[in-house]
Amino acid sequence: PKREGATLAKLIGLDRLVPSTSFPQAKRIQSNDDLVVGLTFEGEPARAEHCVIVDGAIGSGATLFAIMHHLRCAVRSFTVYSVHATMQGLAVLCQFAGLFDISIEIQVGHVSGQLNEHYYATEPCPAGRRLVVGDVGDTIVRHID
């Protein structure tokens, strides 16, 4: 599947500017009341002072947490760009930074919503709750096709 962060990064040309660009596959999976993140990288992470991560939407922060945890021994600081985030997801990333003494700068277009029991960003509506952001990757691909 196309990851929205990879789609965004390629659209703005980051893959051509940085020779060590990587597009790991990451998928969060709900297990009982927890989240498990499946993560694949091609080879060992390259040593770098700084890493830029482009993510379409930050819900729980679990996927970014897993990626940064994997890279933390090779990278000392991160900048994350995202279209949307929840406050809970941003809080997780800030706690991660403090726990591992890593610098994180996060640039987000919009912050809203609360996580539901499936760890998706939702907001109240007359019929109950609705998703704030659906599949960002599908939306991006639809606009560029």
Number of C-alpha atoms within 10 A of each C-alpha: 6 10 18 21 21 21 21 20 20 12 12 10 11 15 15 11 9 9 8 12 16 15 16 13 16 17 15 15 14 13 9 7 8 10 16 14 16 13 14 13 13 9 7 9 15 13 14 13 10 13 19 16 19 20 24 23 27 26 26 26 21 20 23 21 19 17 19 23 14 16 19 19 13 16 19 18 19 20 14 16 21 20 18 21 26 23 18 19 23 18 13 16 22 18 12 18 20 12 9 12 12 15 15 20 14 14 14 18 10 11 19 16 21 22 19 15 10 13 19 20 28 20 16 12 9 6 6 8 14 16 15 19 19 13 11 18 19 14 11 16 13 9 7 8 5
